[in-house]
Amino acid sequence: MTIDGITIYKWKDKNGVMHYSDQPFK
């Protein structure tokens, strides 16, 4: 999704916790 022109990545970690970041999950 995009907020204020910045792409926000959404991903789940190995514990199933959702994260939102402007960087892709590494």
C-alpha positions, 0 to 999 in steps of 0.5 A, spaced: 500 500 500 502 507 499 501 512 504 503 519 502 507 517 496 511 512 500 510 504 499 509 501 505 510 493 505 506 489 510 509 482 512 508 477 517 514 474 521 516 467 523 511 468 529 505 470 525 506 478 527 504 483 522 509 488 521 509 494 516 515 498 514 517 502 508 523 497 507 521 490 504 522 484 509 529 482 509 
